[in-house]
Amino acid sequence: MVVRVDECKGCGCCVDVCPRNVLELSKDLNRMGYHPCVYLGEGCIACGFCFYSCPEPGAITVYVKEEGE
């Protein structure tokens, strides 16, 4: 998964719906002055909950890993 921090407005919807708790709001501000969502680096199961809950088009992209990746 990829979070484009400069597209995120820090609403936290994705953090709230993530079943694996692999997202959190950053303490740092993005260029728009929001605390963006950040991916903690591992554990994403590509369920898409974050993508579908996000009100900002293009802020979150979820990739499904193929077997063996």
PDB file of N, CA, C, O and CB in Angstrom:
ATOM      1  N   MET A   1       0.834  -1.168   0.000  1.00  0.00           N
ATOM      2  CA  MET A   1       0.000   0.000   0.000  1.00  0.00           C
ATOM      3  C   MET A   1       0.876   1.228   0.000  1.00  0.00           C
ATOM      4  O   MET A   1       2.011   1.203   0.476  1.00  0.00           O
ATOM      5  CB  MET A   1      -0.947   0.000   1.193  1.00  0.00           C
ATOM      6  N   VAL A   2       0.335   2.302  -0.540  1.00  0.00           N
ATOM      7  CA  VAL A   2       1.054   3.569  -0.591  1.00  0.00           C
ATOM      8  C   VAL A   2       0.118   4.673  -0.125  1.00  0.00           C
ATOM      9  O   VAL A   2      -1.024   4.762  -0.576  1.00  0.00           O
ATOM     10  CB  VAL A   2       1.593   3.860  -2.025  1.00  0.00           C
ATOM     11  N   VAL A   3       0.606   5.509   0.776  1.00  0.00           N
ATOM     12  CA  VAL A   3      -0.132   6.695   1.202  1.00  0.00           C
ATOM     13  C   VAL A   3       0.619   7.903   0.659  1.00  0.00           C
ATOM     14  O   VAL A   3       1.805   8.080   0.934  1.00  0.00           O
ATOM     15  CB  VAL A   3      -0.281   6.763   2.776  1.00  0.00           C
ATOM     16  N   ARG A   4      -0.068   8.723  -0.105  1.00  0.00           N
ATOM     17  CA  ARG A   4       0.526   9.958  -0.604  1.00  0.00           C
ATOM     18  C   ARG A   4       0.253  11.043   0.446  1.00  0.00           C
ATOM     19  O   ARG A   4      -0.818  11.649   0.469  1.00  0.00           O
ATOM     20  CB  ARG A   4      -0.061  10.359  -2.028  1.00  0.00           C
ATOM     21  N   VAL A   5       1.236  11.269   1.305  1.00  0.00           N
ATOM     22  CA  VAL A   5       1.035  12.117   2.478  1.00  0.00           C
ATOM     23  C   VAL A   5       0.616  13.537   2.123  1.00  0.00           C
ATOM     24  O   VAL A   5      -0.092  14.176   2.901  1.00  0.00           O
ATOM     25  CB  VAL A   5       2.293  12.159   3.295  1.00  0.00           C
ATOM     26  N   ASP A   6       1.031  14.041   0.979  1.00  0.00           N
ATOM     27  CA  ASP A   6       0.644  15.401   0.617  1.00  0.00           C
ATOM     28  C   ASP A   6      -0.777  15.494   0.077  1.00  0.00           C
ATOM     29  O   ASP A   6      -1.286  16.596  -0.128  1.00  0.00           O
ATOM     30  CB  ASP A   6       1.601  15.946  -0.402  1.00  0.00           C
ATOM     31  N   GLU A   7      -1.423  14.360  -0.156  1.00  0.00           N
ATOM     32  CA  GLU A   7      -2.828  14.334  -0.570  1.00  0.00           C
ATOM     33  C   GLU A   7      -3.757  14.125   0.628  1.00  0.00           C
ATOM     34  O   GLU A   7      -4.956  14.388   0.541  1.00  0.00           O
ATOM     35  CB  GLU A   7      -3.055  13.227  -1.611  1.00  0.00           C
ATOM     36  N   CYS A   8      -3.207  13.657   1.729  1.00  0.00           N
ATOM     37  CA  CYS A   8      -3.991  13.294   2.912  1.00  0.00           C
ATOM     38  C   CYS A   8      -4.341  14.524   3.747  1.00  0.00           C
ATOM     39  O   CYS A   8      -3.502  15.396   3.970  1.00  0.00           O
ATOM     40  CB  CYS A   8      -3.222  12.282   3.768  1.00  0.00           C
ATOM     41  N   LYS A   9      -5.598  14.581   4.205  1.00  0.00           N
ATOM     42  CA  LYS A   9      -6.040  15.681   5.065  1.00  0.00           C
ATOM     43  C   LYS A   9      -6.166  15.266   6.530  1.00  0.00           C
ATOM     44  O   LYS A   9      -6.711  16.011   7.344  1.00  0.00           O
ATOM     45  CB  LYS A   9      -7.369  16.216   4.573  1.00  0.00           C
ATOM     46  N   GLY A  10      -5.665  14.087   6.862  1.00  0.00           N
ATOM     47  CA  GLY A  10      -5.587  13.674   8.261  1.00  0.00           C
ATOM     48  C   GLY A  10      -6.910  13.432   8.953  1.00  0.00           C
ATOM     49  O   GLY A  10      -7.015  13.634  10.163  1.00  0.00           O
ATOM     50  N   CYS A  11      -7.926  13.004   8.215  1.00  0.00           N
ATOM     51  CA  CYS A  11      -9.237  12.784   8.838  1.00  0.00           C
ATOM     52  C   CYS A  11      -9.246  11.551   9.745  1.00  0.00           C
ATOM     53  O   CYS A  11     -10.031  11.478  10.690  1.00  0.00           O
ATOM     54  CB  CYS A  11     -10.309  12.636   7.762  1.00  0.00           C
ATOM     55  N   GLY A  12      -8.366  10.578   9.453  1.00  0.00           N
ATOM     56  CA  GLY A  12      -8.274   9.382  10.282  1.00  0.00           C
ATOM     57  C   GLY A  12      -9.245   8.273   9.937  1.00  0.00           C
ATOM     58  O   GLY A  12      -9.265   7.245  10.614  1.00  0.00           O
ATOM     59  N   CYS A  13     -10.056   8.452   8.897  1.00  0.00           N
ATOM     60  CA  CYS A  13     -11.009   7.396   8.523  1.00  0.00           C
ATOM     61  C   CYS A  13     -10.301   6.080   8.240  1.00  0.00           C
ATOM     62  O   CYS A  13     -10.754   5.022   8.677  1.00  0.00           O
ATOM     63  CB  CYS A  13     -11.821   7.820   7.296  1.00  0.00           C
ATOM     64  N   CYS A  14      -9.201   6.141   7.516  1.00  0.00           N
ATOM     65  CA  CYS A  14      -8.468   4.919   7.170  1.00  0.00           C
ATOM     66  C   CYS A  14      -7.890   4.245   8.409  1.00  0.00           C
ATOM     67  O   CYS A  14      -7.893   3.019   8.515  1.00  0.00           O
ATOM     68  CB  CYS A  14      -7.346   5.235   6.181  1.00  0.00           C
ATOM     69  N   VAL A  15      -7.399   5.042   9.336  1.00  0.00           N
ATOM     70  CA  VAL A  15      -6.834   4.510  10.579  1.00  0.00           C
ATOM     71  C   VAL A  15      -7.921   3.771  11.357  1.00  0.00           C
ATOM     72  O   VAL A  15      -7.677   2.696  11.904  1.00  0.00           O
ATOM     73  CB  VAL A  15      -6.219   5.651  11.446  1.00  0.00           C
ATOM     74  N   ASP A  16      -9.111   4.347  11.403  1.00  0.00           N
ATOM     75  CA  ASP A  16     -10.222   3.756  12.156  1.00  0.00           C
ATOM     76  C   ASP A  16     -10.700   2.424  11.583  1.00  0.00           C
ATOM     77  O   ASP A  16     -11.106   1.540  12.337  1.00  0.00           O
ATOM     78  CB  ASP A  16     -11.375   4.720  12.196  1.00  0.00           C
ATOM     79  N   VAL A  17     -10.658   2.268  10.245  1.00  0.00           N
ATOM     80  CA  VAL A  17     -11.218   1.056   9.639  1.00  0.00           C
ATOM     81  C   VAL A  17     -10.197  -0.049   9.398  1.00  0.00           C
ATOM     82  O   VAL A  17     -10.584  -1.163   9.044  1.00  0.00           O
ATOM     83  CB  VAL A  17     -11.867   1.405   8.343  1.00  0.00           C
ATOM     84  N   CYS A  18      -8.922   0.218   9.576  1.00  0.00           N
ATOM     85  CA  CYS A  18      -7.891  -0.789   9.288  1.00  0.00           C
ATOM     86  C   CYS A  18      -7.962  -1.947  10.286  1.00  0.00           C
ATOM     87  O   CYS A  18      -7.754  -1.745  11.482  1.00  0.00           O
ATOM     88  CB  CYS A  18      -6.486  -0.147   9.322  1.00  0.00           C
ATOM     89  N   PRO A  19      -8.257  -3.165   9.800  1.00  0.00           N
ATOM     90  CA  PRO A  19      -8.375  -4.300  10.721  1.00  0.00           C
ATOM     91  C   PRO A  19      -7.036  -4.776  11.284  1.00  0.00           C
ATOM     92  O   PRO A  19      -7.009  -5.476  12.296  1.00  0.00           O
ATOM     93  CB  PRO A  19      -9.049  -5.445  10.021  1.00  0.00           C
ATOM     94  N   ARG A  20      -5.931  -4.408  10.648  1.00  0.00           N
ATOM     95  CA  ARG A  20      -4.606  -4.842  11.097  1.00  0.00           C
ATOM     96  C   ARG A  20      -3.851  -3.753  11.853  1.00  0.00           C
ATOM     97  O   ARG A  20      -2.737  -3.982  12.323  1.00  0.00           O
ATOM     98  CB  ARG A  20      -3.785  -5.292   9.912  1.00  0.00           C
ATOM     99  N   ASN A  21      -4.448  -2.577  11.970  1.00  0.00           N
ATOM    100  CA  ASN A  21      -3.828  -1.452  12.685  1.00  0.00           C
ATOM    101  C   ASN A  21      -2.428  -1.128  12.171  1.00  0.00           C
ATOM    102  O   ASN A  21      -1.488  -0.960  12.948  1.00  0.00           O
ATOM    103  CB  ASN A  21      -3.762  -1.757  14.169  1.00  0.00           C
ATOM    104  N   VAL A  22      -2.308  -1.044  10.840  1.00  0.00           N
ATOM    105  CA  VAL A  22      -1.004  -0.744  10.240  1.00  0.00           C
ATOM    106  C   VAL A  22      -0.909   0.705   9.756  1.00  0.00           C
ATOM    107  O   VAL A  22       0.038   1.074   9.061  1.00  0.00           O
ATOM    108  CB  VAL A  22      -0.737  -1.691   9.077  1.00  0.00           C
ATOM    109  N   LEU A  23      -1.887   1.512  10.124  1.00  0.00           N
ATOM    110  CA  LEU A  23      -1.893   2.928   9.761  1.00  0.00           C
ATOM    111  C   LEU A  23      -1.969   3.775  11.021  1.00  0.00           C
ATOM    112  O   LEU A  23      -2.586   3.383  12.011  1.00  0.00           O
ATOM    113  CB  LEU A  23      -3.075   3.254   8.814  1.00  0.00           C
ATOM    114  N   GLU A  24      -1.339   4.929  10.973  1.00  0.00           N
ATOM    115  CA  GLU A  24      -1.468   5.881  12.079  1.00  0.00           C
ATOM    116  C   GLU A  24      -1.327   7.283  11.514  1.00  0.00           C
ATOM    117  O   GLU A  24      -0.831   7.473  10.404  1.00  0.00           O
ATOM    118  CB  GLU A  24      -0.399   5.614  13.197  1.00  0.00           C
ATOM    119  N   LEU A  25      -1.771   8.263  12.291  1.00  0.00           N
ATOM    120  CA  LEU A  25      -1.595   9.653  11.890  1.00  0.00           C
ATOM    121  C   LEU A  25      -0.218  10.115  12.345  1.00  0.00           C
ATOM    122  O   LEU A  25       0.185   9.897  13.487  1.00  0.00           O
ATOM    123  CB  LEU A  25      -2.716  10.562  12.484  1.00  0.00           C
ATOM    124  N   SER A  26       0.482  10.747  11.439  1.00  0.00           N
ATOM    125  CA  SER A  26       1.839  11.213  11.710  1.00  0.00           C
ATOM    126  C   SER A  26       1.833  12.391  12.675  1.00  0.00           C
ATOM    127  O   SER A  26       0.867  13.152  12.736  1.00  0.00           O
ATOM    128  CB  SER A  26       2.537  11.605  10.408  1.00  0.00           C
ATOM    129  N   LYS A  27       2.908  12.532  13.420  1.00  0.00           N
ATOM    130  CA  LYS A  27       3.087  13.717  14.264  1.00  0.00           C
ATOM    131  C   LYS A  27       3.566  14.897  13.425  1.00  0.00           C
ATOM    132  O   LYS A  27       3.427  16.053  13.826  1.00  0.00           O
ATOM    133  CB  LYS A  27       4.090  13.428  15.405  1.00  0.00           C
ATOM    134  N   ASP A  28       4.134  14.595  12.253  1.00  0.00           N
ATOM    135  CA  ASP A  28       4.623  15.636  11.348  1.00  0.00           C
ATOM    136  C   ASP A  28       3.485  16.172  10.490  1.00  0.00           C
ATOM    137  O   ASP A  28       2.487  15.487  10.267  1.00  0.00           O
ATOM    138  CB  ASP A  28       5.753  15.093  10.456  1.00  0.00           C
ATOM    139  N   LEU A  29       3.641  17.383  10.020  1.00  0.00           N
ATOM    140  CA  LEU A  29       2.654  18.003   9.141  1.00  0.00           C
ATOM    141  C   LEU A  29       3.062  17.818   7.682  1.00  0.00           C
ATOM    142  O   LEU A  29       4.248  17.821   7.353  1.00  0.00           O
ATOM    143  CB  LEU A  29       2.495  19.502   9.471  1.00  0.00           C
ATOM    144  N   ASN A  30       2.064  17.657   6.814  1.00  0.00           N
ATOM    145  CA  ASN A  30       2.359  17.627   5.385  1.00  0.00           C
ATOM    146  C   ASN A  30       2.366  19.063   4.857  1.00  0.00           C
ATOM    147  O   ASN A  30       2.206  20.005   5.633  1.00  0.00           O
ATOM    148  CB  ASN A  30       1.318  16.748   4.612  1.00  0.00           C
ATOM    149  N   ARG A  31       2.548  19.235   3.563  1.00  0.00           N
ATOM    150  CA  ARG A  31       2.677  20.585   3.001  1.00  0.00           C
ATOM    151  C   ARG A  31       1.388  21.404   3.112  1.00  0.00           C
ATOM    152  O   ARG A  31       1.419  22.627   2.969  1.00  0.00           O
ATOM    153  CB  ARG A  31       3.092  20.495   1.545  1.00  0.00           C
ATOM    154  N   MET A  32       0.250  20.735   3.367  1.00  0.00           N
ATOM    155  CA  MET A  32      -1.018  21.449   3.532  1.00  0.00           C
ATOM    156  C   MET A  32      -1.312  21.763   4.998  1.00  0.00           C
ATOM    157  O   MET A  32      -2.315  22.408   5.306  1.00  0.00           O
ATOM    158  CB  MET A  32      -2.158  20.630   2.943  1.00  0.00           C
ATOM    159  N   GLY A  33      -0.438  21.307   5.906  1.00  0.00           N
ATOM    160  CA  GLY A  33      -0.623  21.596   7.317  1.00  0.00           C
ATOM    161  C   GLY A  33      -1.429  20.571   8.085  1.00  0.00           C
ATOM    162  O   GLY A  33      -1.883  20.844   9.197  1.00  0.00           O
ATOM    163  N   TYR A  34      -1.616  19.377   7.500  1.00  0.00           N
ATOM    164  CA  TYR A  34      -2.357  18.299   8.155  1.00  0.00           C
ATOM    165  C   TYR A  34      -1.393  17.238   8.685  1.00  0.00           C
ATOM    166  O   TYR A  34      -0.262  17.116   8.215  1.00  0.00           O
ATOM    167  CB  TYR A  34      -3.371  17.664   7.176  1.00  0.00           C
ATOM    168  N   HIS A  35      -1.860  16.480   9.664  1.00  0.00           N
ATOM    169  CA  HIS A  35      -1.128  15.310  10.149  1.00  0.00           C
ATOM    170  C   HIS A  35      -1.583  14.130   9.286  1.00  0.00           C
ATOM    171  O   HIS A  35      -2.659  13.582   9.522  1.00  0.00           O
ATOM    172  CB  HIS A  35      -1.388  15.043  11.704  1.00  0.00           C
ATOM    173  N   PRO A  36      -0.793  13.733   8.300  1.00  0.00           N
ATOM    174  CA  PRO A  36      -1.244  12.706   7.362  1.00  0.00           C
ATOM    175  C   PRO A  36      -1.158  11.292   7.930  1.00  0.00           C
ATOM    176  O   PRO A  36      -0.432  11.020   8.886  1.00  0.00           O
ATOM    177  CB  PRO A  36      -0.435  12.785   6.099  1.00  0.00           C
ATOM    178  N   CYS A  37      -1.905  10.429   7.321  1.00  0.00           N
ATOM    179  CA  CYS A  37      -1.829   9.007   7.619  1.00  0.00           C
ATOM    180  C   CYS A  37      -0.497   8.477   7.098  1.00  0.00           C
ATOM    181  O   CYS A  37      -0.022   8.901   6.045  1.00  0.00           O
ATOM    182  CB  CYS A  37      -3.029   8.231   6.989  1.00  0.00           C
ATOM    183  N   VAL A  38       0.094   7.558   7.833  1.00  0.00           N
ATOM    184  CA  VAL A  38       1.304   6.881   7.370  1.00  0.00           C
ATOM    185  C   VAL A  38       1.143   5.376   7.570  1.00  0.00           C
ATOM    186  O   VAL A  38       0.526   4.916   8.531  1.00  0.00           O
ATOM    187  CB  VAL A  38       2.565   7.408   8.124  1.00  0.00           C
ATOM    188  N   TYR A  39       1.712   4.635   6.641  1.00  0.00           N
ATOM    189  CA  TYR A  39       1.727   3.172   6.710  1.00  0.00           C
ATOM    190  C   TYR A  39       2.926   2.760   7.548  1.00  0.00           C
ATOM    191  O   TYR A  39       4.033   3.255   7.338  1.00  0.00           O
ATOM    192  CB  TYR A  39       1.786   2.524   5.278  1.00  0.00           C
ATOM    193  N   LEU A  40       2.716   1.868   8.484  1.00  0.00           N
ATOM    194  CA  LEU A  40       3.777   1.464   9.404  1.00  0.00           C
ATOM    195  C   LEU A  40       4.803   0.511   8.785  1.00  0.00           C
ATOM    196  O   LEU A  40       5.783   0.149   9.436  1.00  0.00           O
ATOM    197  CB  LEU A  40       3.167   0.817  10.608  1.00  0.00           C
ATOM    198  N   GLY A  41       4.584   0.107   7.538  1.00  0.00           N
ATOM    199  CA  GLY A  41       5.617  -0.622   6.821  1.00  0.00           C
ATOM    200  C   GLY A  41       5.394  -2.090   6.542  1.00  0.00           C
ATOM    201  O   GLY A  41       5.978  -2.632   5.604  1.00  0.00           O
ATOM    202  N   GLU A  42       4.568  -2.744   7.328  1.00  0.00           N
ATOM    203  CA  GLU A  42       4.269  -4.148   7.054  1.00  0.00           C
ATOM    204  C   GLU A  42       2.969  -4.533   7.736  1.00  0.00           C
ATOM    205  O   GLU A  42       2.515  -3.873   8.670  1.00  0.00           O
ATOM    206  CB  GLU A  42       5.422  -5.064   7.526  1.00  0.00           C
ATOM    207  N   GLY A  43       2.377  -5.627   7.244  1.00  0.00           N
ATOM    208  CA  GLY A  43       1.157  -6.134   7.852  1.00  0.00           C
ATOM    209  C   GLY A  43      -0.108  -5.870   7.063  1.00  0.00           C
ATOM    210  O   GLY A  43      -1.169  -6.384   7.416  1.00  0.00           O
ATOM    211  N   CYS A  44      -0.025  -5.079   5.999  1.00  0.00           N
ATOM    212  CA  CYS A  44      -1.208  -4.798   5.181  1.00  0.00           C
ATOM    213  C   CYS A  44      -1.661  -6.082   4.495  1.00  0.00           C
ATOM    214  O   CYS A  44      -0.851  -6.808   3.919  1.00  0.00           O
ATOM    215  CB  CYS A  44      -0.911  -3.688   4.127  1.00  0.00           C
ATOM    216  N   ILE A  45      -2.976  -6.358   4.564  1.00  0.00           N
ATOM    217  CA  ILE A  45      -3.532  -7.545   3.917  1.00  0.00           C
ATOM    218  C   ILE A  45      -4.298  -7.183   2.647  1.00  0.00           C
ATOM    219  O   ILE A  45      -4.975  -8.031   2.067  1.00  0.00           O
ATOM    220  CB  ILE A  45      -4.447  -8.292   4.883  1.00  0.00           C
ATOM    221  N   ALA A  46      -4.194  -5.939   2.216  1.00  0.00           N
ATOM    222  CA  ALA A  46      -4.812  -5.446   0.979  1.00  0.00           C
ATOM    223  C   ALA A  46      -6.332  -5.616   0.976  1.00  0.00           C
ATOM    224  O   ALA A  46      -6.920  -5.930  -0.059  1.00  0.00           O
ATOM    225  CB  ALA A  46      -4.218  -6.169  -0.220  1.00  0.00           C
ATOM    226  N   CYS A  47      -6.966  -5.410   2.127  1.00  0.00           N
ATOM    227  CA  CYS A  47      -8.425  -5.538   2.209  1.00  0.00           C
ATOM    228  C   CYS A  47      -9.138  -4.390   1.498  1.00  0.00           C
ATOM    229  O   CYS A  47     -10.273  -4.546   1.047  1.00  0.00           O
ATOM    230  CB  CYS A  47      -8.867  -5.592   3.668  1.00  0.00           C
ATOM    231  N   GLY A  48      -8.472  -3.234   1.396  1.00  0.00           N
ATOM    232  CA  GLY A  48      -9.056  -2.090   0.710  1.00  0.00           C
ATOM    233  C   GLY A  48      -9.935  -1.205   1.574  1.00  0.00           C
ATOM    234  O   GLY A  48     -10.459  -0.206   1.081  1.00  0.00           O
ATOM    235  N   PHE A  49     -10.113  -1.535   2.842  1.00  0.00           N
ATOM    236  CA  PHE A  49     -10.969  -0.722   3.707  1.00  0.00           C
ATOM    237  C   PHE A  49     -10.487   0.726   3.758  1.00  0.00           C
ATOM    238  O   PHE A  49     -11.293   1.655   3.710  1.00  0.00           O
ATOM    239  CB  PHE A  49     -11.010  -1.312   5.121  1.00  0.00           C
ATOM    240  N   CYS A  50      -9.181   0.912   3.856  1.00  0.00           N
ATOM    241  CA  CYS A  50      -8.630   2.271   3.917  1.00  0.00           C
ATOM    242  C   CYS A  50      -8.928   3.029   2.629  1.00  0.00           C
ATOM    243  O   CYS A  50      -9.345   4.186   2.666  1.00  0.00           O
ATOM    244  CB  CYS A  50      -7.109   2.229   4.168  1.00  0.00           C
ATOM    245  N   PHE A  51      -8.715   2.383   1.508  1.00  0.00           N
ATOM    246  CA  PHE A  51      -8.950   2.993   0.202  1.00  0.00           C
ATOM    247  C   PHE A  51     -10.401   3.450   0.062  1.00  0.00           C
ATOM    248  O   PHE A  51     -10.663   4.583  -0.343  1.00  0.00           O
ATOM    249  CB  PHE A  51      -8.598   2.007  -0.917  1.00  0.00           C
ATOM    250  N   TYR A  52     -11.336   2.571   0.397  1.00  0.00           N
ATOM    251  CA  TYR A  52     -12.752   2.891   0.235  1.00  0.00           C
ATOM    252  C   TYR A  52     -13.266   3.891   1.261  1.00  0.00           C
ATOM    253  O   TYR A  52     -14.254   4.578   0.999  1.00  0.00           O
ATOM    254  CB  TYR A  52     -13.564   1.636   0.319  1.00  0.00           C
ATOM    255  N   SER A  53     -12.628   3.992   2.412  1.00  0.00           N
ATOM    256  CA  SER A  53     -13.082   4.944   3.431  1.00  0.00           C
ATOM    257  C   SER A  53     -12.493   6.337   3.229  1.00  0.00           C
ATOM    258  O   SER A  53     -12.993   7.309   3.797  1.00  0.00           O
ATOM    259  CB  SER A  53     -12.721   4.434   4.813  1.00  0.00           C
ATOM    260  N   CYS A  54     -11.443   6.441   2.433  1.00  0.00           N
ATOM    261  CA  CYS A  54     -10.738   7.712   2.258  1.00  0.00           C
ATOM    262  C   CYS A  54     -11.524   8.677   1.370  1.00  0.00           C
ATOM    263  O   CYS A  54     -11.875   8.328   0.243  1.00  0.00           O
ATOM    264  CB  CYS A  54      -9.352   7.468   1.659  1.00  0.00           C
ATOM    265  N   PRO A  55     -11.806   9.889   1.867  1.00  0.00           N
ATOM    266  CA  PRO A  55     -12.539  10.873   1.070  1.00  0.00           C
ATOM    267  C   PRO A  55     -11.667  11.602   0.041  1.00  0.00           C
ATOM    268  O   PRO A  55     -12.185  12.352  -0.786  1.00  0.00           O
ATOM    269  CB  PRO A  55     -13.176  11.883   1.985  1.00  0.00           C
ATOM    270  N   GLU A  56     -10.361  11.390   0.088  1.00  0.00           N
ATOM    271  CA  GLU A  56      -9.443  12.075  -0.827  1.00  0.00           C
ATOM    272  C   GLU A  56      -9.016  11.151  -1.965  1.00  0.00           C
ATOM    273  O   GLU A  56      -8.232  10.226  -1.753  1.00  0.00           O
ATOM    274  CB  GLU A  56      -8.206  12.584  -0.066  1.00  0.00           C
ATOM    275  N   PRO A  57      -9.530  11.400  -3.175  1.00  0.00           N
ATOM    276  CA  PRO A  57      -9.139  10.538  -4.298  1.00  0.00           C
ATOM    277  C   PRO A  57      -7.630  10.597  -4.531  1.00  0.00           C
ATOM    278  O   PRO A  57      -7.048  11.681  -4.587  1.00  0.00           O
ATOM    279  CB  PRO A  57      -9.888  10.951  -5.581  1.00  0.00           C
ATOM    280  N   GLY A  58      -7.019   9.463  -4.662  1.00  0.00           N
ATOM    281  CA  GLY A  58      -5.593   9.401  -4.941  1.00  0.00           C
ATOM    282  C   GLY A  58      -4.686   9.427  -3.735  1.00  0.00           C
ATOM    283  O   GLY A  58      -3.469   9.335  -3.891  1.00  0.00           O
ATOM    284  N   ALA A  59      -5.232   9.548  -2.532  1.00  0.00           N
ATOM    285  CA  ALA A  59      -4.376   9.601  -1.346  1.00  0.00           C
ATOM    286  C   ALA A  59      -3.855   8.221  -0.957  1.00  0.00           C
ATOM    287  O   ALA A  59      -2.749   8.097  -0.431  1.00  0.00           O
ATOM    288  CB  ALA A  59      -5.139  10.212  -0.179  1.00  0.00           C
ATOM    289  N   ILE A  60      -4.647   7.189  -1.214  1.00  0.00           N
ATOM    290  CA  ILE A  60      -4.258   5.827  -0.827  1.00  0.00           C
ATOM    291  C   ILE A  60      -4.377   4.897  -2.030  1.00  0.00           C
ATOM    292  O   ILE A  60      -5.379   4.912  -2.744  1.00  0.00           O
ATOM    293  CB  ILE A  60      -5.136   5.310   0.347  1.00  0.00           C
ATOM    294  N   THR A  61      -3.355   4.100  -2.240  1.00  0.00           N
ATOM    295  CA  THR A  61      -3.382   3.049  -3.253  1.00  0.00           C
ATOM    296  C   THR A  61      -3.035   1.740  -2.558  1.00  0.00           C
ATOM    297  O   THR A  61      -2.068   1.656  -1.801  1.00  0.00           O
ATOM    298  CB  THR A  61      -2.388   3.354  -4.437  1.00  0.00           C
ATOM    299  N   VAL A  62      -3.839   0.729  -2.831  1.00  0.00           N
ATOM    300  CA  VAL A  62      -3.605  -0.587  -2.234  1.00  0.00           C
ATOM    301  C   VAL A  62      -3.199  -1.545  -3.348  1.00  0.00           C
ATOM    302  O   VAL A  62      -3.868  -1.638  -4.377  1.00  0.00           O
ATOM    303  CB  VAL A  62      -4.877  -1.109  -1.473  1.00  0.00           C
ATOM    304  N   TYR A  63      -2.108  -2.248  -3.129  1.00  0.00           N
ATOM    305  CA  TYR A  63      -1.614  -3.236  -4.081  1.00  0.00           C
ATOM    306  C   TYR A  63      -1.795  -4.624  -3.501  1.00  0.00           C
ATOM    307  O   TYR A  63      -1.476  -4.868  -2.337  1.00  0.00           O
ATOM    308  CB  TYR A  63      -0.132  -2.980  -4.433  1.00  0.00           C
ATOM    309  N   VAL A  64      -2.304  -5.528  -4.312  1.00  0.00           N
ATOM    310  CA  VAL A  64      -2.439  -6.918  -3.897  1.00  0.00           C
ATOM    311  C   VAL A  64      -1.173  -7.638  -4.326  1.00  0.00           C
ATOM    312  O   VAL A  64      -0.816  -7.630  -5.504  1.00  0.00           O
ATOM    313  CB  VAL A  64      -3.721  -7.589  -4.512  1.00  0.00           C
ATOM    314  N   LYS A  65      -0.498  -8.260  -3.374  1.00  0.00           N
ATOM    315  CA  LYS A  65       0.724  -9.005  -3.690  1.00  0.00           C
ATOM    316  C   LYS A  65       0.365 -10.347  -4.309  1.00  0.00           C
ATOM    317  O   LYS A  65      -0.561 -11.029  -3.871  1.00  0.00           O
ATOM    318  CB  LYS A  65       1.591  -9.210  -2.422  1.00  0.00           C
ATOM    319  N   GLU A  66       1.109 -10.702  -5.320  1.00  0.00           N
ATOM    320  CA  GLU A  66       0.960 -12.019  -5.931  1.00  0.00           C
ATOM    321  C   GLU A  66       1.669 -13.033  -5.042  1.00  0.00           C
ATOM    322  O   GLU A  66       2.557 -12.670  -4.271  1.00  0.00           O
ATOM    323  CB  GLU A  66       1.535 -12.044  -7.391  1.00  0.00           C
ATOM    324  N   GLU A  67       1.285 -14.288  -5.143  1.00  0.00           N
ATOM    325  CA  GLU A  67       1.951 -15.325  -4.351  1.00  0.00           C
ATOM    326  C   GLU A  67       3.433 -15.342  -4.668  1.00  0.00           C
ATOM    327  O   GLU A  67       3.827 -15.240  -5.830  1.00  0.00           O
ATOM    328  CB  GLU A  67       1.329 -16.711  -4.619  1.00  0.00           C
ATOM    329  N   GLY A  68       4.252 -15.469  -3.643  1.00  0.00           N
ATOM    330  CA  GLY A  68       5.692 -15.509  -3.815  1.00  0.00           C
ATOM    331  C   GLY A  68       6.371 -14.161  -3.691  1.00  0.00           C
ATOM    332  O   GLY A  68       7.600 -14.092  -3.677  1.00  0.00           O
ATOM    333  N   GLU A  69       5.596 -13.083  -3.600  1.00  0.00           N
ATOM    334  CA  GLU A  69       6.190 -11.741  -3.447  1.00  0.00           C
ATOM    335  C   GLU A  69       6.470 -11.443  -2.005  1.00  0.00           C
ATOM    336  O   GLU A  69       6.968 -10.364  -1.683  1.00  0.00           O
ATOM    337  CB  GLU A  69       5.274 -10.666  -4.024  1.00  0.00           C
TER     338      GLU A  69
END
